[in-house]
């Protein structure tokens, strides 16, 4: 688990360095076996240390280390809903957070697919209702939404992104933030989002059976 801890530290520092979070906001989680490593409460991602992470069991019970982020239940709910995911990134990145404050969002997919990489790494982006930070009443809604998409947007809050590992979750988070920025830059202009056919062509194709 030592290498995994160092990955959490590296990605946490990278998120802060890239301006994808601020102050002491944002948190990460990774799953290894039946345990979950989570960033601790009250610590800036710039100061996260590999030797000072919270350890939870699969049900979210605190096993060791400092107290976990108060939003640890979000990570546990997403990991429970998505067995193929092993990492979660949650931030309050500016453009994604701004998007979460807009009225009349499509709750099934909050952003049009303006770029190919958004289509490959993020879409669809589901919108969840508003819950106060740390409100465990959000657990059921988060878990239900996570069965349909690895990318969630918490109303008036920010994104929660799952991935097979932390680097892929971070890639998707950056793509979401970039596309949200494009969305605001083009607000009021006519855009040409990718079509359903374009998006389908971006998906991995099953291997072809060899011809006899």
C-alpha positions, 0 to 999 in steps of 0.5 A, a space after each residue: 500500500 506504500 506506492 498507493 499512498 504516494 500516488 494519493 500524495 502526488 495527485 493531491 499536490 497536483 490538483 492543488 498546483 493546477 488550481 483545481 481546488 482551493 483552500 482546504 477543499 477537495 478530497 481523494 479516495 483509493 480502494 485497495 482490496 477491502 480497504 479505502 484510503 481517504 484524505 483526512 479532514 481539514 487538510 489542504 490537498 497541497 499538504 496531504 502526506 502519504 504517511 498521514 491518510 485515513 483508512 476505512 473499511 468497505 462500509 466506510 468505518 474508520 479503521 486507522 489514521 487521522 479522521 477522514 474527510 467529512 465527505 468520505 461517505 461520497 467516496 464509499 457510495 461511489 465505490 460501492 456502486 462501481 466495482 470497476 472503479 478504484 479511485 475517486 476525485 472530488 473538487 470544487 474546481 471553478 468552472 465545474 462548480 459554477 456549472 453546478 449553480 446554473 438553473 435548468 441543467 439537464 440532470 441526466 447530462 449537464 454539459 453538451 459534448 463540445 470536445 472529443 475528449 469530454 465525450 471519451 472521458 466524462 460524458 454523461 455528467 449527471 446532476 444530483 440535488 443539493 445536499 449540505 456538505 457532509 450530509 449523509 442523506 446524499 448517500 442513496 442519491 449518489 450511489 444510485 447516480 453512480 450506477 449510471 455514470 462515473 461523473 457526477 455533479 453535486 448541485 451548488 458544490 462540485 464534481 465527483 469523478 470515479 476512475 480505474 485509478 487516480 490518474 484516470 479520475 484526474 484526467 476526467 476531472 480536468 477534461 470536465 473543468 476544461 469543457 465547462 470553461 469552454 461552455 461558459 466562453 461560448 455562452 450565447 453563441 451557436 455551438 456544434 456539439 458532437 453528434 450521437 454518431 460522433 460519440 459512438 465512434 469514440 467508444 472502444 470497439 469490441 475485438 473482431 472475431 478472426 475470419 475462418 
